[in-house]
Amino acid sequence: MGPVSHPLGPRASVPRPSSSSLPSLPPSLYPGLAPGSRPPSLQHVARDAEAGCGVIACFFLSCSSVARVEAEGAPDTTQAARYLAACRGYGAVPVSAFFRHMTDSELSLPHHGLGPQVRAGTLADTLMTNTCIVKLNLRDNVLSAPGAEAIAGMLKENCFLSDVDLSENKLGDGGIQTLCAALLDNSTLLRLGLSGNHLGARAAGHLADSLLVNHKVESLDLSHNQLDDRAGEFLGRALAENTGVKELSLGWNHIHSPGAVALARGLEANIFLKVLDVSYNGFGDPGAAALGEALRGNNVLEELDVSNNRISPSGALRLASGLRENRTLRTLVMARNPMRSEGCVGVLKSVQANARSSLEMLDFTVSDISVNKDFRELSEAVRGLFPRLHIVHGGFPAPFRRDRPKVSSDRITSFGPCRLPDCLD
């Protein structure tokens, strides 16, 4: 059989970058060099690629070489060199997206499968000296505790990152402990996302201790975890003392009445928190009553979400008591609570009684809450007092109507006497 020709024609030759155009790696990346020895250079990387060896070198030269970064006017070629050296040391394949965006202000690498050690470690090593990136998204990368340790070490050295998202990384209580230790030394981080990381009471204790010292973090997302009543007590005490956090998300956790009461006490003492999300927990009526007391004395909070917290009509009334005196709350979400129309009416009456109320949104939406005529009339009166107030509810129940069965007279006259079901269409 003769040689088979390729359907796309002969293979085109791919030009390789000249090794002489590549800069040398800085000696600082190789502290273990013997005196008088030269550090590995990017020329060496190019020779490896030309010889067909060095998987990382080939990948680097084909995707994003340091020469290309320099040719495009990148301000810091050393960053690319440092990352390549770290990859060679760890034996890891570089992340091409990092090469493309290492000089941007935002680096987004969700769902990249960085893993707990190798690729996360190389990334963290490089970010220690990065002065460009201020927002880092590493959501869903299976970092776990070892990866968290690498990120924590980076946060101790990096003084430019202000927004870090580590959600859905299975960090666990051990990973959070190392991150909290880094928060004690970091003074630039403003937003921290830790949603969906299997965090329990122990992790909440570490976070609470760090929040007593760190007053720079302004936004903390702890939703979709396993925080229980003990966690609520830890965070409540920290909330009473912390002067930095302005947004706190605790939705989709396991905080019930005891933890809710502790959180509410912390909220009452706090004069900085503006947004609190405790939706999809189990606050119940005791938690709602404690929140009502907190709203009575707190005049800083602007948004409160207590959706799906098993709040009955009596619990809604006790929470609403705080609305009679509160002057700053703008958004109150109480959806998916078994509070019925009576609870909704009680909330509206409290708003009506407060001439200084700042409410702009009342959300009662859920298929279970159908309001009645009294609610309709009261809501119109309240909107007359507060024209900017938007009230959302589950709608008015449809009037009951009994449909008359349709009987075919033709069948009766044609067949004479018969059973009634036989006459129905």
N, C-alpha and C positions, 0 to 999 in steps of 0.2 A: 504494500500500500504506500502510495506516495505521500509526501508531506501535505498536511491540511493547512490551507491558508486561513488566516484569521478573518472573520466576516467584517471586521471594522478596519481592515488594512494593517499595514505594519505598525508595530508599537512605536509611538513617538518617544523620542528621548526627552527626559525631564532635566532641564538645566539645574545644576547645583550651585548654591551660593559659594562665592570665593572665600576660602578660609582666611585669606589675608584681610578681608573686610570685617571680620568679627573681633570685637573687643576682648580683652583679657578679663578673667574673673578676678575680683579683688582678693588680695591675700587674707583679708579679715574673715573670709568665709572658711578658711582652712587654718585654724589656730594651731593644729598639731603638726605643721610642716617643720621639717628639720631646718636649722639655720643654713641659709644659702640656697635652699631649694626653691624652685619656682612653682607657684600654684598651678593647678590644671587650668587650661584656658579654653575659650570657645573654639580656637583653632584645633585643639585636640578633639573637641566634639565633632567638628566638621570632618576631620580625618577619620574618626570612628564611623561616621555616616558613609563617607566615600568608600571605606573598606568593607561596608556591609555589616558592621557590628555596632553594638550600642543601640538597643531598641529605643531607649529614651531619647538619645541624640537624634535618631532618624525621625522620631515623632516630632521632636522639637523643631528641627529644621524644616519639616514639611508643613507644620501648622503655624508656628509663630516664632520665628527665630529672633534672637536678640538683634541681629543686623537689620531685620525688617522693622522691629520696634524703633531702632535708632533712626532708620531712614524715614519713618513716618513722623518723626519729630517728637517721640515720647520723651518726657522730661527726665525719666529716671531709668536708664538701662540697667543699673545695678540691681533693681528689684527683680527683673527678669532673670538676671544671672544668679541672684541669690536663690530664687525659686528652683531654677534648674539644678543648682548644686544640692539643694535639699532633696529634690527628687532622686538624684543620683545616689545620695547617701541613704535614703530610705528604700531605694529600689522600686520607686513608684512611677507610674505613667502620669505625666503632667496633665492638668485639666486645662484644655485649650481655652475655655471660656474665661478662665482667670487671666491668661495671657492677654486676651483681647480687652479686658476691662480693669486691669490692675492700676491703671492711671485715671480711671473714672472716679466720680464721687460716690457711686453706688455699685455694689457687687451683689448680684442675685444668682445664687447657685442652689435653688431648691431641687430636690429629687435627683441629685447627682450621684448618690451612693458613695459618698466619700469614705464611709466606714469609720471605725473607732480609732484607728491609729495611723496608718501609713499616709493616706492622702490628706486626712485632716491635720496630721502633724506637719506635713510639708507646707500646707496652706497657712497654718498658724505661725510657723517659723518665719515665713515671708511677711506676714501681716504685722509682725512685731515692729518692723521699721517702715511700714507703709505710711505715707503722709497724705495720700490722696483720698482713700476710701473712708467715707463717714457713715455709710449705711451698708450693713452686711446681712444678707438673708441666706441662712443655711438650713432652712426648714426641710424636714424629712430627709436626713442623710445618714441615719443609723449611727450617730456619733457615740451614743451610750456614755458610760462613765469615763473611759480612757480618752475619748474625743473631747469630752467636757474639760478634762484636765489640760489638754493641749490648748483649747480655746481660753481657759482661765489663765494659763501662763502668758498667752498673748495679750489678754486684757490688762495684765499688770504692767506691761511695757508700752502698749499702744496708747497714745494720748490724743488720738484724732477720731476714733470711732465714737459715734453718738447714738446709733440705732442698730441693735443686734437682735435678730430673730432666730432662736434655736428651738422652735416648736417642733413637736413630733419627732424627737430624736432619742426617745427611750433613755433619757439621762438618769432617771431614778434619783433616790435620795443621796446616793454617793456622788453622783455627778454634780448635783446642786451644791453639795458641801464645798467642793473645790471652786465652783463659780462664786459662791458667797464669800469665800476667802479673797478672791480677786476683787470683789466689789469693795472690800475694805480699803484697797489701795487705788482704785480707779475713781477719778473725779470728773470724767468727761462723758460717761455713758448716761444717756437720758431716757432711752426706751429699750426695754428688755422683754422679749417674747418667749415664754416658757410653756405655752399651751401644749396639752397632750403629751406629757413626759412622765406619766405614772408617778406623780409626786404625792406623797402622803404627809402625815403629821410631822415626821422627822424633817422632811425637806422644808416644811413651813416654819419649823423652829429655827433652822439655819437662815432662812430668808428674813425672819423677824429680827434675829440678832444683827444681821447685816444692815437692815433698814434703820436700826437704832443708831448706826454710825454713819452710813451713807445717806446723805440728804440731797444727792444730785439726781438720782433716778426719778423721772417724772411720770413715766408710764410703765405699768407692770401687768403683764397678761399671764394669769395662772388658770385660765379656763380649761375645761376638759381634762381635769386631773382627778385625784382621789383624796382631795382635802376633806377632812372630817371635822367633828366638833372641836377636837384638840387643836387642829390647825386654825380653826376660827378663833380660838382663844389666843393662840400665839400671835396671829396677825392683828387681832383686835388691840392687843397691848402695844404692838409696834405702831399701829395706826394712830394711837393716841399721842405718840411721841414724835413720829416722823414729820418733817416739815418740807419734804420734797415731792412726794408722790401726789400727782394731780389726777391720774386716771388709774383705776384698779379694776381688773376683770376677774371675777371669781365664778363665772357662770359654769354650769354643767359640772358641779362637784357634789360632795356628800355632806354638806353643812346643814345640820338640822337646828332645832330650837336653841339648845345650849350654846352652840357656836355662833348662831345668829345674834343672840343677845350680847355676846362678847364683842362681836364685830360692831354692833350698833353703839355700844358704849364707846368704842374707839372712834367711831364716826362722830359722835356727839362732841368729843374732845378735840377732834381734828379741825383745823381752820385753813387747810390747804387743798384737800381733796375736792375735785369738781365733778368727776364722773365715776359712778360706782355701778357695776353690773354684777348682780348676785342671782341672775335668772337660773332656772332649772336646778334649784336646790330643794331643801325641805324646811324652810323657815317656819311655816305654820303660823298660827295666830300669835304665839308668844314672840316670835321673831318680828312679826308685823307690828305688834305693840311696841317693841323696843325701838324699831325704826321710827315709829311715830314720835316717841320721846326724843330721839336724836334729831329729827327734823324740826322739832319745836325749838331746840337750842342751837342748831347749826344753821348758819346763814352764809354758807360758802358753796355747798353742793348745788350743782346745776342739772345733773342728769342722774336718774335712779331707775334701774330696771329690776323689778321683782317678779318677772313673769314666771309662771309655773312653780309656785312655792306653797301650794296647798293652803292658800289664804281664804278663809270663809267670809261670809258677810260681816260677822262680828270682828274678825281680824282686820278687814278692810276699814271698818269704822274707827278702830283704834289707830291704825296707821294714818287715817285721814285727819285725826285730831291734831297731828303735827302740822298739817297744811293750813290750819287756821292762823298760825303765827309765822310760818316760814315765808321769807321774802325773796329767796334767790332761786329756788327750784324752777327749772324751765321745762323739763321733760320728765314725765312719770309714766312708766310702762308697767301695767298690771295685768297683762294678757294671760290667758290660760290659767286662771285661778277660779275656784268654785265659789265666787263671791256673789253671783246672781245679780239681779237688777237692784236689790236692796243695797248691796255694797257699792255699786256704781253711783246710786243716788246719794249715799252718805258721803262719798268723796266729792261729788259736785257741790253739796251743801257746804262742805268745809271750804272749798275754793270760793264759793259765793260769799261766805262770811269774812273773807280776808281781802280787804280793799287794796292791800299792797302786794298781793300775789303776783308773781312773775311767770306763772305757768303759760306755756305756749303749746304744749302737747300733752294730751291725756289719752293713753292707749288702753282700751279695754277689749281689743279684738280677740275673739275666739268663737268658735261655733257654739260653745256651751253657754255663753252669756248673751241672752236675748233680752234687750231692755224693753220696758213697758211705756205706757202713755205718760206716766209721771216723770220718767226720765226724759222723755222727749220735751216736755214742757219746761222742765228745769234746765235742760241743756241750752234751750233757746234763750232763757232768761240769763244764764251765766255768760253765754256768748255776747249778749247785749252789754254786759258789764266789762267783758274782756274780749274785744273784737279780734285780737290776735290769737286767741285760744282755739286750737284745733282738737276736736274730740272725735276719737275713732272708737267704734263699738261693733258688736256682733250683729247688729241689725234688729229690726222689729219683727216679732213673730207674725207669721202669715195668719190671717183670719181663718178660723175653722169653717169648712164648708162640706156638707154632706152631699155627695153626688147621688142623684137618683139613678137607679138601674135602668138600662135601656131594654125595653121589652118589645119583641117583634110581634106586632098584631097580626101579621100575615100568618105566622106559624100557629097562632091561637085559632084563627078562623079556618085555617086549612085542615088542621088535625083535630079540632074540637078540644075537649078537656085533656090536659096533659100536666106533667109536673112543672113547677115554676122554673127550676134550673134549666129545663129544656127550652124555655122561651127567652132566656137571656142571650144577648149577642156576645 
